[in-house]
Amino acid sequence: MNSTMKIITVVLLTVVLTLGALFMIGPQIVFIVPLAIGAGITLALRRSFMSLVCFGYPLVFGLVSAYVGYFELPGYERTLAFAVSVAIGAVGVGLMALGLWKTIPSRGSKSVSEPGDHSAG
């Protein structure tokens, strides 16, 4: 995959996952967040960059919180709580984008040797 396609893929997946944070509104957050953190710990122990995506996903809820507060509370965008929510959400988006960038293979990388390739060894 060339770098342009990789950038497009990472951006699209990050946007989809960020919009998916809207599913955390309500009582289901009680199940989604521990599941994401547990998956993140498991993947981190396996040394997978996908753990960054799992750790970042719950943090994206900060953007949802800022969005809801902006429309529900007059003047909320001028408060420290709004800035903190946006910052936490931005860190989550950054973690997800970094994890996807590191996980999606580049064009020149070969992680598994091809059958009949005897160059390794």
LUMGU-527463 format. One record per atom (N, C-alpha, C): z, x, y; atom name; residue number from 1. Coordinates in Angstrom, 2 decimals, padded with zeros to 5 digits. Layout:
REM residues N
<<Z,X,Y>,"CA",NUM>
...
***
This chain:
REM residues 121
<<000.00,000.86,-001.17>,"N",1>
<<000.00,000.00,000.00>,"CA",1>
<<000.00,000.90,001.23>,"C",1>
<<-000.98,000.72,002.12>,"N",2>
<<-001.02,001.56,003.30>,"CA",2>
<<000.05,001.12,004.30>,"C",2>
<<000.25,001.94,005.33>,"N",3>
<<001.38,001.69,006.22>,"CA",3>
<<001.24,000.40,007.01>,"C",3>
<<000.01,000.01,007.37>,"N",4>
<<-000.17,-001.24,008.10>,"CA",4>
<<000.23,-002.43,007.25>,"C",4>
<<-000.18,-002.45,006.01>,"N",5>
<<000.20,-003.54,005.11>,"CA",5>
<<001.70,-003.54,004.84>,"C",5>
<<002.28,-002.35,004.76>,"N",6>
<<003.72,-002.27,004.52>,"CA",6>
<<004.48,-002.82,005.72>,"C",6>
<<004.03,-002.50,006.93>,"N",7>
<<004.67,-003.02,008.14>,"CA",7>
<<004.58,-004.54,008.18>,"C",7>
<<003.39,-005.08,007.90>,"N",8>
<<003.19,-006.53,007.91>,"CA",8>
<<004.08,-007.20,006.87>,"C",8>
<<004.14,-006.62,005.68>,"N",9>
<<004.97,-007.18,004.61>,"CA",9>
<<006.44,-007.17,004.98>,"C",9>
<<006.92,-006.06,005.51>,"N",10>
<<008.33,-005.96,005.89>,"CA",10>
<<008.66,-006.95,007.00>,"C",10>
<<007.79,-007.06,007.99>,"N",11>
<<008.05,-007.99,009.10>,"CA",11>
<<008.07,-009.43,008.60>,"C",11>
<<007.09,-009.80,007.78>,"N",12>
<<007.04,-011.18,007.28>,"CA",12>
<<008.25,-011.51,006.41>,"C",12>
<<008.62,-010.60,005.50>,"N",13>
<<009.78,-010.85,004.65>,"CA",13>
<<011.07,-010.90,005.46>,"C",13>
<<011.18,-010.04,006.47>,"N",14>
<<012.38,-010.06,007.31>,"CA",14>
<<012.48,-011.37,008.09>,"C",14>
<<011.35,-011.86,008.61>,"N",15>
<<011.35,-013.14,009.33>,"CA",15>
<<011.73,-014.28,008.40>,"C",15>
<<011.16,-014.29,007.19>,"N",16>
<<011.47,-015.36,006.24>,"CA",16>
<<012.96,-015.34,005.87>,"C",16>
<<013.49,-014.15,005.60>,"N",17>
<<014.92,-014.06,005.25>,"CA",17>
<<015.81,-014.43,006.43>,"C",17>
<<015.40,-014.05,007.64>,"N",18>
<<016.18,-014.40,008.82>,"CA",18>
<<016.19,-015.92,009.02>,"C",18>
<<015.05,-016.55,008.87>,"N",19>
<<015.00,-018.02,008.98>,"CA",19>
<<015.77,-018.67,007.84>,"C",19>
<<015.83,-018.00,006.69>,"N",20>
<<016.59,-018.51,005.56>,"CA",20>
<<018.08,-018.56,005.83>,"C",20>
<<018.52,-017.84,006.85>,"N",21>
<<019.95,-017.88,007.21>,"CA",21>
<<020.36,-019.26,007.69>,"C",21>
<<019.40,-020.07,008.09>,"N",22>
<<019.72,-021.45,008.48>,"CA",22>
<<020.31,-022.24,007.31>,"C",22>
<<020.00,-021.81,006.07>,"N",23>
<<020.54,-022.48,004.89>,"CA",23>
<<022.04,-022.24,004.74>,"C",23>
<<022.58,-021.29,005.51>,"N",24>
<<024.02,-021.02,005.41>,"CA",24>
<<024.84,-021.99,006.24>,"C",24>
<<024.19,-022.83,007.04>,"N",25>
<<024.94,-023.80,007.82>,"CA",25>
<<025.51,-024.85,006.87>,"C",25>
<<026.80,-025.00,006.92>,"N",26>
<<027.46,-025.98,006.06>,"CA",26>
<<028.33,-025.32,005.01>,"C",26>
<<028.81,-026.12,004.07>,"N",27>
<<029.76,-025.60,003.07>,"CA",27>
<<029.14,-024.60,002.09>,"C",27>
<<027.81,-024.59,001.97>,"N",28>
<<027.19,-023.67,001.02>,"CA",28>
<<027.38,-022.20,001.41>,"C",28>
<<027.81,-021.93,002.65>,"N",29>
<<028.08,-020.55,003.05>,"CA",29>
<<029.18,-019.94,002.18>,"C",29>
<<030.06,-020.79,001.67>,"N",30>
<<031.16,-020.33,000.82>,"CA",30>
<<030.62,-019.70,-000.47>,"C",30>
<<029.46,-020.14,-000.92>,"N",31>
<<028.87,-019.59,-002.14>,"CA",31>
<<027.84,-018.50,-001.84>,"C",31>
<<027.09,-018.66,-000.76>,"N",32>
<<026.01,-017.73,-000.45>,"CA",32>
<<026.54,-016.35,-000.08>,"C",32>
<<027.54,-016.29,000.78>,"N",33>
<<028.04,-015.00,001.25>,"CA",33>
<<028.67,-014.18,000.13>,"C",33>
<<029.58,-014.72,-000.68>,"N",34>
<<030.11,-013.90,-001.78>,"CA",34>
<<029.03,-013.47,-002.78>,"C",34>
<<028.06,-014.34,-003.03>,"N",35>
<<026.97,-013.98,-003.94>,"CA",35>
<<026.16,-012.82,-003.36>,"C",35>
<<025.84,-012.88,-002.07>,"N",36>
<<025.08,-011.80,-001.44>,"CA",36>
<<025.86,-010.49,-001.43>,"C",36>
<<027.15,-010.57,-001.13>,"N",37>
<<027.97,-009.35,-001.11>,"CA",37>
<<028.13,-008.79,-002.52>,"C",37>
<<028.35,-009.65,-003.50>,"N",38>
<<028.45,-009.18,-004.88>,"CA",38>
<<027.15,-008.53,-005.36>,"C",38>
<<026.03,-009.16,-005.02>,"N",39>
<<024.73,-008.56,-005.38>,"CA",39>
<<024.54,-007.23,-004.65>,"C",39>
<<024.99,-007.18,-003.39>,"N",40>
<<024.88,-005.93,-002.63>,"CA",40>
<<025.70,-004.81,-003.24>,"C",40>
<<026.91,-005.13,-003.68>,"N",41>
<<027.75,-004.11,-004.31>,"CA",41>
<<027.12,-003.64,-005.62>,"C",41>
<<026.64,-004.59,-006.41>,"N",42>
<<026.00,-004.23,-007.68>,"CA",42>
<<024.79,-003.34,-007.45>,"C",42>
<<023.96,-003.71,-006.49>,"N",43>
<<022.77,-002.91,-006.21>,"CA",43>
<<023.12,-001.57,-005.58>,"C",43>
<<024.19,-001.52,-004.78>,"N",44>
<<024.62,-000.25,-004.20>,"CA",44>
<<025.11,000.71,-005.29>,"C",44>
<<025.80,000.18,-006.29>,"N",45>
<<026.25,001.03,-007.39>,"CA",45>
<<025.06,001.56,-008.20>,"C",45>
<<023.97,000.82,-008.19>,"N",46>
<<022.74,001.27,-008.86>,"CA",46>
<<021.87,002.12,-007.94>,"C",46>
<<022.38,002.36,-006.73>,"N",47>
<<021.71,003.16,-005.71>,"CA",47>
<<020.35,002.59,-005.32>,"C",47>
<<020.32,001.29,-005.12>,"N",48>
<<019.10,000.61,-004.71>,"CA",48>
<<019.19,000.25,-003.23>,"C",48>
<<018.10,000.49,-002.50>,"N",49>
<<018.07,000.12,-001.09>,"CA",49>
<<018.05,-001.39,-000.90>,"C",49>
<<017.80,-002.12,-001.95>,"N",50>
<<017.83,-003.58,-001.86>,"CA",50>
<<019.23,-004.07,-001.52>,"C",50>
<<020.24,-003.23,-001.75>,"N",51>
<<021.61,-003.59,-001.37>,"CA",51>
<<021.72,-003.80,000.13>,"C",51>
<<020.94,-003.07,000.92>,"N",52>
<<020.96,-003.27,002.37>,"CA",52>
<<020.51,-004.67,002.75>,"C",52>
<<019.54,-005.20,002.01>,"N",53>
<<019.07,-006.56,002.26>,"CA",53>
<<020.19,-007.55,001.95>,"C",53>
<<020.87,-007.33,000.85>,"N",54>
<<021.97,-008.23,000.45>,"CA",54>
<<023.14,-008.16,001.43>,"C",54>
<<023.45,-006.98,001.94>,"N",55>
<<024.55,-006.85,002.91>,"CA",55>
<<024.14,-007.38,004.28>,"C",55>
<<022.87,-007.26,004.63>,"N",56>
<<022.41,-007.72,005.92>,"CA",56>
<<022.27,-009.22,006.02>,"C",56>
<<021.95,-009.87,004.90>,"N",57>
<<021.70,-011.31,004.93>,"CA",57>
<<022.88,-012.13,005.48>,"C",57>
<<024.11,-011.91,005.03>,"N",58>
<<025.21,-012.69,005.61>,"CA",58>
<<025.44,-012.40,007.10>,"C",58>
<<025.12,-011.18,007.53>,"N",59>
<<025.32,-010.83,008.93>,"CA",59>
<<024.35,-011.56,009.85>,"C",59>
<<023.20,-011.95,009.31>,"N",60>
<<022.20,-012.67,010.11>,"CA",60>
<<022.75,-014.01,010.58>,"C",60>
<<023.78,-014.50,009.94>,"N",61>
<<024.38,-015.75,010.37>,"CA",61>
<<024.89,-015.65,011.81>,"C",61>
<<025.13,-014.44,012.29>,"N",62>
<<025.51,-014.25,013.69>,"CA",62>
<<024.45,-014.80,014.64>,"C",62>
<<023.18,-014.63,014.29>,"N",63>
<<022.11,-015.19,015.11>,"CA",63>
<<022.12,-016.71,015.07>,"C",63>
<<022.40,-017.26,013.91>,"N",64>
<<022.48,-018.72,013.78>,"CA",64>
<<023.64,-019.24,014.62>,"C",64>
<<024.76,-018.56,014.58>,"N",65>
<<025.92,-018.95,015.37>,"CA",65>
<<025.61,-018.89,016.86>,"C",65>
<<024.92,-017.83,017.29>,"N",66>
<<024.55,-017.70,018.70>,"CA",66>
<<023.58,-018.81,019.10>,"C",66>
<<022.64,-019.13,018.22>,"N",67>
<<021.66,-020.18,018.49>,"CA",67>
<<022.33,-021.54,018.65>,"C",67>
<<023.22,-021.85,017.74>,"N",68>
<<023.92,-023.14,017.81>,"CA",68>
<<024.80,-023.19,019.05>,"C",68>
<<025.53,-022.13,019.33>,"N",69>
<<026.38,-022.10,020.50>,"CA",69>
<<025.60,-022.21,021.79>,"C",69>
<<024.42,-021.61,021.85>,"N",70>
<<023.58,-021.66,023.05>,"CA",70>
<<023.19,-023.10,023.39>,"C",70>
<<022.87,-023.88,022.37>,"N",71>
<<022.45,-025.25,022.62>,"CA",71>
<<023.60,-026.25,022.69>,"C",71>
<<024.75,-025.89,022.18>,"N",72>
<<025.87,-026.82,022.16>,"CA",72>
<<026.87,-026.61,023.29>,"C",72>
<<027.02,-025.39,023.76>,"N",73>
<<028.03,-025.08,024.77>,"CA",73>
<<027.38,-024.58,026.06>,"C",73>
<<027.56,-025.27,027.15>,"N",74>
<<026.98,-024.82,028.41>,"CA",74>
<<027.57,-023.47,028.85>,"C",74>
<<026.70,-022.55,029.23>,"N",75>
<<027.15,-021.24,029.68>,"CA",75>
<<027.53,-020.28,028.57>,"C",75>
<<027.32,-020.66,027.32>,"N",76>
<<027.73,-019.82,026.19>,"CA",76>
<<026.99,-018.49,026.19>,"C",76>
<<025.75,-018.48,026.69>,"N",77>
<<024.96,-017.24,026.67>,"CA",77>
<<025.53,-016.17,027.60>,"C",77>
<<026.48,-016.52,028.43>,"N",78>
<<027.12,-015.56,029.34>,"CA",78>
<<028.49,-015.11,028.85>,"C",78>
<<028.81,-015.39,027.60>,"N",79>
<<030.13,-015.03,027.07>,"CA",79>
<<030.04,-013.83,026.15>,"C",79>
<<031.18,-013.21,025.95>,"N",80>
<<031.26,-012.08,025.02>,"CA",80>
<<031.00,-012.53,023.58>,"C",80>
<<031.45,-013.73,023.25>,"N",81>
<<031.23,-014.25,021.89>,"CA",81>
<<029.74,-014.34,021.57>,"C",81>
<<028.93,-014.75,022.53>,"N",82>
<<027.49,-014.83,022.33>,"CA",82>
<<026.92,-013.44,022.08>,"C",82>
<<027.32,-012.48,022.91>,"N",83>
<<026.82,-011.11,022.77>,"CA",83>
<<027.22,-010.51,021.42>,"C",83>
<<028.44,-010.77,020.99>,"N",84>
<<028.90,-010.25,019.70>,"CA",84>
<<028.12,-010.90,018.56>,"C",84>
<<027.88,-012.21,018.64>,"N",85>
<<027.12,-012.90,017.60>,"CA",85>
<<025.70,-012.36,017.51>,"C",85>
<<025.07,-012.15,018.65>,"N",86>
<<023.71,-011.61,018.66>,"CA",86>
<<023.70,-010.18,018.10>,"C",86>
<<024.69,-009.38,018.47>,"N",87>
<<024.76,-008.00,017.98>,"CA",87>
<<024.95,-007.96,016.46>,"C",87>
<<025.84,-008.79,015.95>,"N",88>
<<026.07,-008.83,014.50>,"CA",88>
<<024.80,-009.29,013.78>,"C",88>
<<024.13,-010.31,014.33>,"N",89>
<<022.88,-010.78,013.74>,"CA",89>
<<021.80,-009.73,013.78>,"C",89>
<<021.72,-008.98,014.89>,"N",90>
<<020.70,-007.93,015.01>,"CA",90>
<<020.96,-006.81,014.01>,"C",90>
<<022.21,-006.47,013.79>,"N",91>
<<022.53,-005.46,012.76>,"CA",91>
<<022.10,-005.96,011.38>,"C",91>
<<022.33,-007.24,011.10>,"N",92>
<<021.90,-007.82,009.83>,"CA",92>
<<020.40,-007.77,009.66>,"C",92>
<<019.66,-008.11,010.70>,"N",93>
<<018.19,-008.05,010.64>,"CA",93>
<<017.74,-006.60,010.43>,"C",93>
<<018.39,-005.68,011.12>,"N",94>
<<018.05,-004.27,010.96>,"CA",94>
<<018.30,-003.76,009.55>,"C",94>
<<019.44,-004.16,008.98>,"N",95>
<<019.74,-003.76,007.59>,"CA",95>
<<018.71,-004.32,006.62>,"C",95>
<<018.34,-005.58,006.82>,"N",96>
<<017.35,-006.19,005.92>,"CA",96>
<<016.00,-005.50,006.06>,"C",96>
<<015.58,-005.22,007.29>,"N",97>
<<014.29,-004.56,007.50>,"CA",97>
<<014.29,-003.15,006.91>,"C",97>
<<015.38,-002.41,007.10>,"N",98>
<<015.46,-001.06,006.54>,"CA",98>
<<015.45,-001.10,005.01>,"C",98>
<<016.21,-002.03,004.44>,"N",99>
<<016.24,-002.15,002.99>,"CA",99>
<<014.87,-002.50,002.41>,"C",99>
<<014.17,-003.42,003.07>,"N",100>
<<012.83,-003.77,002.60>,"CA",100>
<<011.87,-002.61,002.78>,"C",100>
<<011.98,-001.88,003.90>,"N",101>
<<011.10,-000.74,004.14>,"CA",101>
<<011.27,000.32,003.07>,"C",101>
<<012.52,000.59,002.70>,"N",102>
<<012.79,001.62,001.69>,"CA",102>
<<012.45,001.14,000.28>,"C",102>
<<012.50,-000.16,000.05>,"N",103>
<<012.26,-000.71,-001.28>,"CA",103>
<<010.78,-000.85,-001.60>,"C",103>
<<010.00,-001.29,-000.63>,"N",104>
<<008.57,-001.51,-000.86>,"CA",104>
<<007.89,-000.16,-000.96>,"C",104>
<<007.16,000.08,-002.05>,"N",105>
<<006.55,001.40,-002.25>,"CA",105>
<<005.41,001.65,-001.27>,"C",105>
<<005.25,002.92,-000.92>,"N",106>
<<004.13,003.33,-000.08>,"CA",106>
<<002.93,003.61,-000.95>,"C",106>
<<001.80,003.77,-000.33>,"N",107>
<<000.56,003.99,-001.08>,"CA",107>
<<000.59,005.29,-001.87>,"C",107>
<<001.10,006.35,-001.27>,"N",108>
<<001.05,007.65,-001.91>,"CA",108>
<<002.17,007.92,-002.89>,"C",108>
<<003.16,007.03,-002.99>,"N",109>
<<004.29,007.31,-003.86>,"CA",109>
<<004.02,006.86,-005.28>,"C",109>
<<004.46,007.68,-006.21>,"N",110>
<<004.37,007.33,-007.64>,"CA",110>
<<005.77,007.41,-008.21>,"C",110>
<<006.31,006.26,-008.58>,"N",111>
<<007.67,006.27,-009.10>,"CA",111>
<<007.69,006.42,-010.62>,"C",111>
<<006.63,005.98,-011.28>,"N",112>
<<006.56,006.06,-012.74>,"CA",112>
<<005.28,006.78,-013.09>,"C",112>
<<005.37,007.71,-014.02>,"N",113>
<<004.16,008.44,-014.39>,"CA",113>
<<003.20,007.54,-015.15>,"C",113>
<<001.93,007.74,-014.93>,"N",114>
<<000.89,006.98,-015.58>,"CA",114>
<<000.80,007.37,-017.06>,"C",114>
<<000.36,006.44,-017.92>,"N",115>
<<000.17,006.81,-019.31>,"CA",115>
<<-000.89,007.90,-019.41>,"C",115>
<<-000.60,008.92,-020.16>,"N",116>
<<-001.52,010.02,-020.32>,"CA",116>
<<-001.35,011.10,-019.26>,"C",116>
<<-000.46,010.87,-018.29>,"N",117>
<<-000.21,011.85,-017.25>,"CA",117>
<<000.85,012.83,-017.78>,"C",117>
<<000.44,014.04,-018.04>,"N",118>
<<001.35,015.03,-018.62>,"CA",118>
<<001.72,016.10,-017.60>,"C",118>
<<001.56,015.79,-016.32>,"N",119>
<<001.86,016.78,-015.30>,"CA",119>
<<003.36,017.00,-015.12>,"C",119>
<<004.15,015.96,-015.41>,"N",120>
<<005.60,016.10,-015.29>,"CA",120>
<<006.16,016.66,-016.58>,"C",120>
<<006.77,017.79,-016.46>,"N",121>
<<007.42,018.29,-017.66>,"CA",121>
<<006.99,019.57,-018.07>,"C",121>
***
